Amino acid sequence: MAELTALESLIEMGFPRGRAEKALALTGNQGIEAAMDWMLELVAQKQREREEREEREALERERQRRRQGQELSAARQRLQEDEMRRAAEERRREKAEELAARQRVREKIERDKAERAKKYGGHGGSQPCPPTTEPGPVPSSPGKEPPTKREYDQCRIQVRLPDGSSLTQTFRAREQLAAVRLYVELHRGEELGGGQDPVQLLSGFPRRAFSEADMERPLQELGLVPSAVLIVAKKCPG
């Protein structure tokens, strides 16, 4: 039986013919051992390259995870700042309304005093002074138009979560429904111990599921002003 050539021996060992021919050529046809060393080194090099690539991909995934965490933290901080700003604005508005109401009462008392002085001031000293009475409520004139409908600039939303708990927050009437959904997604992680599944918002009564198009509409336009109750349901991934 004729002795096998180096190429035939390598093929018989299971190496692909093309790779065996390349190995023999690059090693100067120095024999099977040299060709095998070259092919094994090639395999080892590819293994190292694959491990380095996997390590780079793992590092990139970790960077993306940290970046997303920072973005979520920044969004939560912005939401908290908005809540504090809205609370401060509400306190200022309430104080201004209280001061205005007190001013109206003082002005009315001064007008009543001026009217009494004008009415009784010209009758001489012998005329007894009428007893001082507190001004009563001014009856509304039949000819006056009915008061206009109040325009609300704030909206109080109560959100009922699947576990039976609830979140309550005040939003501006012109804010989009997406702000409520973001508030729920950020706060349910604190209330329910995590979870990033998408949510579906439903109105309490009449029952209505809000669509993605509704998320771009203001709360006032959706009829959720001055207050409303929403229900959170898990949204099935599309």
Salt bridges, closest charged atoms under 4 A:
GLU21 OE2 - ARG17 NE 3.22
GLU41 OE2 - ARG48 NH2 3.28
GLU60 OE1 - ARG63 NH2 2.77
GLU62 OE2 - ARG65 NH2 2.59
GLU62 OE2 - ARG66 NE 3.02
ASP82 OD1 - ARG85 NH2 2.31
GLU83 OE2 - HIS187 NE2 3.68
GLU90 OE2 - ARG93 NH2 2.44
GLU97 OE2 - ARG93 NH1 2.58
GLU98 OE2 - ARG102 NH2 2.73
GLU175 OE2 - ARG86 NH1 3.46
GLU190 OE2 - ARG76 NE 3.30
GLU212 OE2 - ARG181 NH1 2.84
GLU212 OE2 - LYS235 NZ 2.83
ASP214 OD2 - ARG208 NH2 3.24
ASP214 OD1 - ARG217 NH1 3.17
GLU221 OE2 - ARG217 NE 2.94
